[in-house]
Amino acid sequence: MSLALGWLVGVIDVAQFLPHARHTIDKRHDAQAMSGLSVWTWTIATVQGVAWIVYGAANGLMPILLPNLVITPVCAAILALRLASGRRSEPPDPSAQERNPSGR
């Protein structure tokens, strides 16, 4: 029973990331949409996934290891796309105009 539950939770865990990953890939060129993604959240999710992979591998727990082998690269990809979108198009600093109204 607990093994079946572990696999069920693993499948649900993977499934919860897929819609967000798809949306992120679809919107990867939209800097405004990408700015809504938290860098900290996806950093933590990626680190957490790595920790679960290590834990699952160390303890031979396939229902923990295998889903996280799928989830962690997805989290890392979302993080990478978010970071890349920030480099491509930094939002304008509204206070810059206030400091220098002439635009020079």
N, C-alpha and C positions, 0 to 999 in steps of 0.2 A: 504493500500500500504506500509506504513512504517513498519508495523508489519511483513509483508511478507519479506520485504527487510532485516529486522533485523534477521529473521530466516535464510535467505539465506546467509548472512554474517557470521552468527554463524557456519553454516555447512561448509562454505569455510575455516573459521578459524581453525576448527578442522581438516579438510582435509589437510591443509598445514603442520601440525605437523606429520601426520602419516607416510609419507615416511622416514622422518628423524628418527623417533622413531624406525621404523623397521630396518633401516640401523644400528642404534646404538645397538640395541639388537643383530643383526647378528654379529657385529664386537666387541662385548663387551670383548672378550678375546684377542683382538689385541691391545696391549698397544700403538703401533705407530698410529693406526687409531684413537683410543680414545684420544690421545694427541692433535689431531686436533680440538677437541671440546673445546670451550671457557667456562671455569667455570663461569666467570662473566656473559656471555650471558645467560646461563641457570639459573643462580641464579636470574638475573633480570627478566627473563621470568616467573620463578616460583613465585616470589614476585608480579609481575604484575598480574598474574592469580589470586592469592589470593585477591588482591585489587579489581579486577573485580568481583569476587565472592561476596565480601562484598558489593560492590556498587550495583550489580544486586539484591542481596537479600534485601538490605535496601530499594530499590526503587521498588521492585516487578517486575523487568525487566527480565522475563524468557529468552528472546533471548540473553541476556548477561550472565545471571547466568548459565544456563544449559551447553552451550558449554565450559565455563570456568571450570565447574565441571569435564569435560572430559580432557581438555587441561592441567590444572594445575598438576594433578598427572602424566601426561605424561612428562611434563617439569621436574618435581621433580625426576622422574625415570631416565631420561636422565642425569640429574645432578648427581644423586647418582651413576650411572654406571660410569660416567666420574671420579668422586672422587675415587671410588673403584679401577678403573684402574690405577690411579696415585699411590695409596698405594701398589698395587701389583707389579708394575714394574717402579721404578723411572729410568728415562733415565740417563745414565752415565754422569758424569761431565767431559767434555773434558779438562777443565783447571786443574783438579786434577792431571792428568798425567804430565802436564807441571810443576806444582809445585813440584812434587815428581817423577822424571823420573825413579828412581829405583823401583817404585811400592810399596815401604814400607811405 
